[in-house]
Amino acid sequence: MTNQSIVHDVYPSRVSPKARILPRVDPVVYRNERTNSGPLTTEQLSFYEQNGYLNLTGFFASEEVQELRSEMDRLWEKNAQANRKEVIREPESQEVRSIFAVHRDNEVFRQLSQDPRLVQMIEQILGSEVYLHQSRINYKKGFTGKEFYWHSDFETWHVEDGMPRMRALSCSITLEENFHYNGPLLLVPGSHQSFITCVGETPEDHYEQSLRRQEYGVPDQENLAKLVEKHGIDTMTGPAGSVVLFDCNIMHGSNSNISPLPRSNVFMVYNSVENKLVAPFSGQQPRPDYIATRE
């Protein structure tokens, strides 16, 4: 592990009584020889750079989606009563909310995480080889699936995991159709260029509660309102098998699902091999490997 004393914290958060908006100092697209050799077009890269995300509708064929959905359903049944740390349950019930480390523990999702169609795009954006920082299935069942409050992933990964710079992204794959009413992913386009610092010292073992309902590492309403007023909100709707690539620092969340229709997505987080984790900037112990891969 890199010596924390020589790593300068360019994105300090949870250290001040007042939230601030800091400008991003890292690229969004890391341009080098990989930029021109990957599958994404110049227009797609420019859209991602400006907006912080790219929605690739119907990326996977229906046969591929069916295999992934069947495996997702099998994991739900297998883990419905399981007492495993990787299984996160809804805050007001014992229903499965998320299953972490699916790329590590499941062959179908391991192969998905290594699919060259995905990896080549991600390496094109991040300008280097990549590795899996985190993976999970987020289940949002009809009527009962709860919200994921607004947040920047990077703020948590930086403070609690020790991710030094903004050179990571998430890949969300929809396994059921995402409508505007069943709790789809919401993104604030352009917000990836602003880092909102958060208030409140991180409690020990915060992840044990934050994966169910996050209370620390969330933006204050005043600064969040400023971002939304400036940029608006985009809703990621589309058929099953769509892929959304989104920057590690973009502000995002999702509503509760009070519709009868489920919304379940696979999330895989890719980090540059040149951006490996150091000691958490909170000064606390790192979160477990099933949440943040350190090797």
Backbone hydrogen bonds, N-H to C=O, Kabsch-Sander energy under -0.5 kcal/mol:
donor,donor_aa,acceptor,acceptor_aa,energy
6,I,3,N,-1.6
7,V,4,Q,-1.6
8,H,6,I,-0.7
10,V,8,H,-1.0
14,R,198,C,-2.2
22,L,20,R,-0.6
22,L,195,F,-3.3
24,R,193,Q,-2.2
30,Y,28,V,-0.6
30,Y,125,I,-3.0
31,R,29,V,-1.2
35,T,32,N,-1.4
36,N,32,N,-0.6
37,S,34,R,-0.8
38,G,34,R,-0.9
45,L,41,T,-2.4
46,S,42,T,-2.2
47,F,43,E,-2.2
48,Y,44,Q,-2.5
49,E,45,L,-2.6
50,Q,46,S,-2.2
51,N,47,F,-2.9
52,G,48,Y,-2.6
54,L,245,L,-2.3
56,L,54,L,-0.7
56,L,243,V,-3.8
57,T,55,N,-0.9
59,F,56,L,-1.0
60,F,241,G,-2.4
65,V,61,A,-2.3
66,Q,62,S,-2.2
67,E,63,E,-1.6
68,L,64,E,-2.1
69,R,65,V,-2.9
70,S,66,Q,-2.4
71,E,67,E,-1.9
72,M,68,L,-2.4
73,D,69,R,-2.7
74,R,70,S,-2.0
75,L,71,E,-2.2
76,W,72,M,-2.0
77,E,73,D,-2.2
78,K,74,R,-2.5
79,N,75,L,-2.1
80,A,76,W,-0.7
80,A,77,E,-0.7
82,A,79,N,-0.5
84,R,82,A,-0.6
87,V,84,R,-1.4
88,I,86,E,-0.7
88,I,98,S,-2.9
90,E,95,E,-2.7
93,S,90,E,-0.9
97,R,88,I,-3.4
98,S,88,I,-2.0
99,I,137,I,-1.7
100,F,86,E,-2.6
101,A,135,S,-2.3
104,R,101,A,-0.6
105,D,101,A,-2.0
106,N,102,V,-1.6
110,R,106,N,-1.9
111,Q,107,E,-2.4
112,L,108,V,-1.7
113,S,109,F,-2.1
114,Q,110,R,-1.0
114,Q,111,Q,-0.5
115,D,112,L,-1.5
118,L,115,D,-1.3
119,V,115,D,-2.5
120,Q,116,P,-2.2
121,M,117,R,-0.6
122,I,118,L,-2.2
123,E,119,V,-2.8
124,Q,120,Q,-1.6
125,I,121,M,-1.8
126,L,122,I,-2.7
127,G,123,E,-1.5
128,S,123,E,-0.6
131,Y,271,N,-2.2
133,H,131,Y,-0.7
133,H,269,V,-2.6
134,Q,269,V,-1.1
136,R,267,F,-2.4
137,I,99,I,-2.1
138,N,136,R,-0.5
138,N,265,N,-2.7
139,Y,97,R,-2.5
139,Y,137,I,-0.7
143,F,259,S,-2.0
144,T,142,G,-0.8
145,G,141,K,-2.3
145,G,257,N,-0.5
148,F,254,S,-1.9
151,H,252,H,-1.9
153,D,151,H,-0.5
153,D,250,I,-0.5
154,F,248,C,-2.5
156,T,152,S,-1.0
157,W,153,D,-2.7
158,H,154,F,-3.0
159,V,155,E,-2.3
160,E,156,T,-2.8
161,D,156,T,-0.8
161,D,157,W,-0.7
162,G,157,W,-0.7
162,G,158,H,-0.8
163,M,157,W,-2.1
167,R,165,R,-1.8
169,L,270,Y,-2.2
170,S,246,F,-2.8
171,C,268,M,-2.4
172,S,170,S,-0.5
172,S,244,V,-2.9
173,I,171,C,-0.5
173,I,266,V,-2.6
174,T,172,S,-0.5
174,T,242,S,-2.2
175,L,264,S,-2.4
176,E,264,S,-0.6
178,N,238,G,-2.8
179,F,177,E,-0.7
182,N,179,F,-0.7
186,L,253,G,-3.1
187,L,234,D,-2.7
188,V,251,M,-2.3
190,G,51,N,-1.8
191,S,188,V,-2.0
193,Q,190,G,-1.4
194,S,191,S,-1.9
195,F,22,L,-3.4
196,I,194,S,-0.7
197,T,20,R,-2.7
197,T,195,F,-0.7
206,H,203,P,-1.1
208,E,205,D,-1.5
209,Q,206,H,-1.8
210,S,206,H,-2.6
211,L,207,Y,-1.6
212,R,209,Q,-1.4
213,R,209,Q,-2.7
224,L,220,D,-2.2
225,A,221,Q,-2.5
226,K,222,E,-1.6
227,L,223,N,-2.0
228,V,224,L,-2.4
229,E,225,A,-2.6
230,K,226,K,-1.9
231,H,227,L,-2.9
232,G,228,V,-2.4
234,D,187,L,-3.3
236,M,185,L,-2.8
237,T,235,T,-1.5
238,G,178,N,-2.2
241,G,174,T,-3.5
242,S,239,P,-1.3
243,V,56,L,-2.4
244,V,172,S,-2.6
245,L,54,L,-2.5
245,L,243,V,-0.5
246,F,170,S,-2.4
246,F,244,V,-0.5
247,D,52,G,-2.8
248,C,168,A,-1.7
250,I,247,D,-1.3
252,H,151,H,-2.0
253,G,186,L,-1.7
254,S,148,F,-2.4
255,N,184,P,-0.5
257,N,145,G,-3.2
258,I,256,S,-0.8
263,R,140,K,-2.3
265,N,138,N,-1.8
266,V,173,I,-2.4
267,F,136,R,-3.2
267,F,265,N,-0.5
268,M,171,C,-2.2
269,V,134,Q,-3.3
270,Y,169,L,-2.6
270,Y,268,M,-0.6
271,N,131,Y,-2.6
272,S,167,R,-1.9
273,V,129,E,-2.3
275,N,272,S,-1.9
278,V,162,G,-2.8
279,A,2,T,-0.6
281,F,158,H,-1.4
282,S,159,V,-1.9
283,G,280,P,-1.7
287,R,160,E,-0.7
291,I,288,P,-1.7
292,A,288,P,-2.1
293,T,133,H,-2.4
